[in-house]
Amino acid sequence: MSWWEFWKPKKERLDFIRQFLELNAQSIPGIRGIDQLNFTVLDTETTGFDPVKDSILSFGAVQISGMKIQISTAVEWYPLTENTSRKTAPIHGLVEIAHPLEVEDFSKRLLEYFGNSILVGHHVSFDLQMLGKLLAHYGISQFPNPVIDTLRLAIRLEHGPNADLSRINMESYSLDELCKRYGIETDDRHTAAGDAFLTAQLFLKLLKNCSKKGIFNFKDLMKNY
Amino acid sequence: MANVIVNRVAEFLRRFPPFSFLGKDDLASVARSVEVLYLEKGEILFRQGEAAQPHFFVLKEGTIHLVQNSVQGEEIREVCDEGDVFGVLALLGKRPYLLTSKVIENSLIYAIPVAVFEKILEENSRVALFFAAGFAAGQVVVRQDLSHGQKARGEFKNTSGDHSLMIFSDQSEVKVSEKVVSCAPEASIHQASKLMAEAQVSSIIICDDQGFPKGIVTDKDLRNRVLASGISPQQPVSSVMTSPVITRKKQDGFSDLYLTMIRNRLHHLVLTNDGSDQSPVCGIISDHDIFLSMGNSPAVLIHGLINTVEVSEMRKIRDRAEQMLRYYLENEVSMEFVSSVMTEINDVIIRQALALVQNQLLSDYPEMATVRFCFLSMGSEGREEQLLRTDLDNAILYEDVTAELHDKAAEYFLKLGEGIVEVLLACGFDPCPGKIMASNPEWVQPLSVWKKYFSEWILHPSPEALVKVSIFFDYRAVAGSKTLAEELTHHIYQEIGNKQIFLNFLAQNALTNPPPLGFFKDFMVEKSGEHRDQFDIKARAMLPLTDLARLLVLSHQVVGINNTFRRFEKLAELEPNYAELFAQAGKAYEILMRMRALEGLQNQNSGRYIQPKSLGKLQRQLLKNTFSPISELQEIVNIRFQLDYFRK
């Protein structure tokens, strides 16, 4: 994508960013109960694991509100990036993508979808870094939303808030292992939306455990992050 | 394009009937509307007798038992595992659940909204047959063979009379207190009453060393037999107890237990293991417990609210209040009564929320315990006409404090407001889009600042200020010190007295609402956007009336009447030559409120937008008739406040 396309962007074209930032300017009260919170559970598939070189192939997500996964909110989007070239696509079996989205269209949908929800994912900082790279044009390389990593949450629930990460076997906290441990069927992994759905189910179960450990509201939930 | 997540849900559903009978598109639309929930062992999804939820359920994984509570105790009627469909009563008859669903193993459950399925049920005969034949789990009534027909009819009868005024909403759910306060016969009256005070109960059972009930002493006994007759509290409690005790067993069934209490004029009924007094005590029912189980009457709901500190319980009671509201509206109960009842319920919720949050905060802010404050409701709740849980508008007003307490007070009252607003949101109220809520620091202020706000709006009635006026002028003190609010009101009238022209601005504002009817006397509907072709009943019909009522009441310097139709009543009294018109306007407002609330209840929204085409002829005419007082009143205001000259 060349720089002149974004030169002097029209005012209304960027309204969605202003709206997104405005929405997030207001913080969620710490005493709000977990069952009143809105979460976006997300995952991305990328060309690789280098945040500098690689880019996003697909984005999948589903939202949780009222402690329920709302299937009606499930999305699966394929942004058109420079790396989605003929070269890499066939490897991942993503040749015939029905509706690839232009970056601007993707960004617009993404921010509208996120709103001021709490972003959740497994190793979510990586996904957000990759998404941030895509949105850097618009000055949003870091999302203002609160963020929860299911990996950290699982460790916190199983080992307590002061767990020494260096002494924990991180392999047992991969999404696969966690799903096994929490009894979640992992039939078709490795699509962004598929993994997002697994993560959402895992997160739902973790949230249930939260209340047992005395984590009842937003403030408790975000402690340690 | 269906995505992976929807596909995955659809794949699962497709394996089980009745979803296996669905075409691809129908299946996708069902899958897309699923909500996934997770319950752990011991939790309960729905209870016998509870009103049906707008969902039915498919078990994705885990085990759920459907149990029936009856005279014989608990009985498992059905064991659900993967793929079983249950809770379909909601789909079939919108009747209360006949069974309780208990989670036996941690369960992942798909909830499917009834609304999506209703259409399919109509079109797909195989699916309809599936339900009609009672293949879904827990369809007790349909499943019984003919010999049980009598019983089945009985069960139908019980529940088909279900509306919000059912006398006993849920017989099996009468709460039996299992923790019974008891003492030995040798204990002194003083000791016994101390035990009662500690446990906050109104009765104590006197048991022998085996736990068999020997007698009972109640609050009333302490009054009549001890205090009034001057017996020393050091006497043994056995000297004043009622003995022998009438006992029943827990499994006796509600009607039997209740009848025993009525026949013997008992306020407390002791339950023992085998029902005789030669068996250990296992519970007690008080008439208070019975009272709470009695359906949805305002007194019961308010009583229930006052006696709970659980937010989830408050929410349930508020939901029940909505059922009651629906019944009232459909049965044309007078709007004055309905709105007073709903306002009282909303107010109690606010007061409970306040007490709850205050308790949590006071240990951190002991110096704030004596600072006077007042929780103000604004907008429709301030006018005592909020029937549905639409926007919250509220604020906090507190007395001016010394300079060193200033910051502390601001912090405390903001936290207080935040807490209350959170409780209200959790009870199902919608937040105010304009952020006019007690969680916004701008609207949590000491009296001096509030006075300044109002003076400013009155002195500089800019368009924005006039919008604020329309919300803030209808404030009402719901909890806390009412005198603070009165002080503010006094200040406002003084300011208006000094600047009469403010009323002219207000009048002008009251005439700017869009007209309800077009040139050809047709409804003016929205031209574009989400609500295209719908009629905005709030902006075009109700707001003009509230604005006019407020203006005229202010101009007469009337204090303390917030309700729009009561304002019109008062105006009819003050201006006898327009009495007829004001009476009509009040009536019109009542009709509009009823229409809007019914619309909102039907569509589960704010009811603000009405489809004129969906109204019957009679209703359309009724609605149109409500507009005529609006234009007449507007003309009067136009002349009285000389707006034709004013605009120049």
HADDOCK unambig.tbl for C-alpha pairs under 7 A between the chains (distance, minus, plus):
assign (segid A and resid 32 and name CA) (segid B and resid 422 and name CA) 6.16 0.50 0.50
assign (segid A and resid 36 and name CA) (segid B and resid 426 and name CA) 6.75 0.50 0.50
assign (segid A and resid 67 and name CA) (segid B and resid 37 and name CA) 6.72 0.50 0.50
assign (segid A and resid 68 and name CA) (segid B and resid 35 and name CA) 5.76 0.50 0.50
assign (segid A and resid 68 and name CA) (segid B and resid 36 and name CA) 5.18 0.50 0.50
assign (segid A and resid 68 and name CA) (segid B and resid 37 and name CA) 4.81 0.50 0.50
assign (segid A and resid 69 and name CA) (segid B and resid 35 and name CA) 5.32 0.50 0.50
assign (segid A and resid 69 and name CA) (segid B and resid 36 and name CA) 4.66 0.50 0.50
assign (segid A and resid 69 and name CA) (segid B and resid 37 and name CA) 6.52 0.50 0.50
assign (segid A and resid 70 and name CA) (segid B and resid 34 and name CA) 6.51 0.50 0.50
assign (segid A and resid 70 and name CA) (segid B and resid 35 and name CA) 4.68 0.50 0.50
assign (segid A and resid 70 and name CA) (segid B and resid 36 and name CA) 6.55 0.50 0.50
assign (segid A and resid 71 and name CA) (segid B and resid 6 and name CA) 6.62 0.50 0.50
assign (segid A and resid 71 and name CA) (segid B and resid 32 and name CA) 5.50 0.50 0.50
assign (segid A and resid 71 and name CA) (segid B and resid 33 and name CA) 6.00 0.50 0.50
assign (segid A and resid 71 and name CA) (segid B and resid 34 and name CA) 5.41 0.50 0.50
assign (segid A and resid 71 and name CA) (segid B and resid 35 and name CA) 5.81 0.50 0.50
assign (segid A and resid 72 and name CA) (segid B and resid 32 and name CA) 4.77 0.50 0.50
assign (segid A and resid 72 and name CA) (segid B and resid 33 and name CA) 5.03 0.50 0.50
assign (segid A and resid 72 and name CA) (segid B and resid 34 and name CA) 6.82 0.50 0.50
assign (segid A and resid 74 and name CA) (segid B and resid 5 and name CA) 6.37 0.50 0.50
assign (segid A and resid 75 and name CA) (segid B and resid 3 and name CA) 6.69 0.50 0.50
assign (segid A and resid 76 and name CA) (segid B and resid 3 and name CA) 6.08 0.50 0.50
assign (segid A and resid 193 and name CA) (segid B and resid 4 and name CA) 5.94 0.50 0.50
assign (segid A and resid 193 and name CA) (segid B and resid 5 and name CA) 6.13 0.50 0.50
assign (segid A and resid 194 and name CA) (segid B and resid 4 and name CA) 6.05 0.50 0.50
assign (segid A and resid 194 and name CA) (segid B and resid 5 and name CA) 6.05 0.50 0.50
assign (segid A and resid 197 and name CA) (segid B and resid 5 and name CA) 6.35 0.50 0.50
assign (segid A and resid 204 and name CA) (segid B and resid 38 and name CA) 6.79 0.50 0.50
assign (segid A and resid 205 and name CA) (segid B and resid 38 and name CA) 6.81 0.50 0.50
